[in-house]
Amino acid sequence: MRNIILLSVAIFSVLTGCKTWNGAMIVPTNDPITPKLLTLDRKIEDISGQGINTSSPYHSTFILNDEANLFTKEVESNLIDPYGDKYGTIVFKRNIIDAKYGMGSFIVSSLLFTIPNLFGLPFLIIRYKVAVEMRIMDRNNKLIGSYTAIGESNVKVAYYYGYSLRNEHANRKSYTDALNDAFNKIRPQIKSDVLIINAKLLDAGKQ
């Protein structure tokens, strides 16, 4: 049994994931709000308001970099005027509610020498459920807006059509898909309040 699993893992590591993916593909939906928020600093915190817990099994260097990259692009491309004088801060917080890897398919694949995978069975189905909060603070660090959403994703690791585990490609794709799903739900919330938020930022003044 041990030899079967080792053989399957070796084949799986070499051959799975023919679908192309790389870090340059980490981009938000192109959906800028109109008008945009005034220029804001960007800050990332964990859900408790402390620094990111880099010891978490979900937060490799890849994941942390992808998270920061995607948040920055979302804010600068869709939410704010990135070039003006700064009036406050937009804070990103997130909490991973659940992360599943669908190990049942992997066990079946190992026991059957990956033969079912040649006919479309995925090795893994990586699913994330992530709670995201964006807070908007004025220059005095006063909270003037808080927006939350839960993002979900579903990414397959498979021959031919799936993503690879090499360099955590499938895991990174699934995590950033969940973040994007949450961003897509938060963006309309901010859009509906943008005039009120900008008025409060202007009233508090520039940093």
C-alpha positions, 0 to 999 in steps of 0.5 A, spaced: 500 500 500 505 504 501 509 503 495 502 504 491 501 511 494 508 513 493 508 511 486 501 515 485 504 521 488 510 521 484 506 521 477 501 526 480 507 531 482 510 530 475 503 530 470 498 533 473 496 540 472 496 542 464 492 548 465 497 554 465 497 559 471 502 564 474 502 569 479 501 575 474 494 572 473 492 574 480 488 580 478 481 583 480 475 584 476 476 590 472 470 594 475 472 601 477 466 604 481 464 611 479 466 616 483 472 613 486 474 614 493 479 619 495 486 617 496 487 612 501 493 608 504 492 601 504 493 596 510 493 589 511 491 586 518 488 579 521 481 579 523 483 580 530 487 587 528 494 584 529 499 582 524 498 577 519 500 570 523 505 567 518 505 561 522 499 559 520 499 553 515 494 557 510 499 562 509 506 560 505 510 566 503 506 565 496 499 566 499 501 572 503 505 575 497 498 574 493 494 576 498 497 583 498 498 583 491 491 582 490 488 587 495 493 593 492 490 592 485 483 591 487 484 598 491 488 602 486 484 599 480 477 599 482 476 603 489 480 609 490 484 615 486 491 612 487 494 619 485 491 624 490 493 627 497 491 621 502 485 622 506 485 616 511 486 608 510 483 602 507 484 596 512 483 589 509 482 584 514 480 576 512 479 570 516 479 563 513 473 560 515 474 553 511 479 550 507 478 543 504 482 539 499 478 533 497 482 528 499 477 522 498 479 523 490 486 523 492 485 516 495 481 513 490 486 515 485 492 512 489 489 506 490 487 505 482 494 507 480 491 514 477 487 510 471 480 514 473 484 520 472 486 519 465 478 519 464 477 526 468 477 524 475 480 530 479 486 528 484 484 534 489 478 539 489 481 545 493 475 549 496 476 556 500 471 560 504 474 566 506 471 572 510 473 579 508 472 585 511 474 592 508 474 598 513 475 605 511 478 610 516 479 617 516 486 621 518 484 621 525 483 613 525 476 614 526 472 608 522 467 611 517 465 605 513 465 597 514 464 592 509 464 585 509 463 579 505 464 571 504 468 569 498 468 562 496 472 558 491 473 551 487 479 549 484 481 542 481 487 539 481 487 534 475 490 531 468 489 535 462 484 541 465 486 542 472 491 546 475 498 543 478 500 543 486 507 545 483 509 551 487 502 551 490 499 553 483 492 550 485 492 552 492 494 559 490 489 560 485 483 557 489 485 562 495 485 568 490 479 566 487 475 566 494 478 573 495 476 576 488 469 573 490 469 577 496 471 583 493 466 582 488 461 582 493 464 588 497 465 593 491 458 594 490 457 596 498 462 601 497 459 604 491 453 605 494 456 609 500 462 613 496 459 620 496 458 619 504 464 616 505 468 622 501 464 627 504 466 625 511 474 624 509 474 631 506 471 633 513 476 630 517 482 633 512 488 630 509 493 626 512 
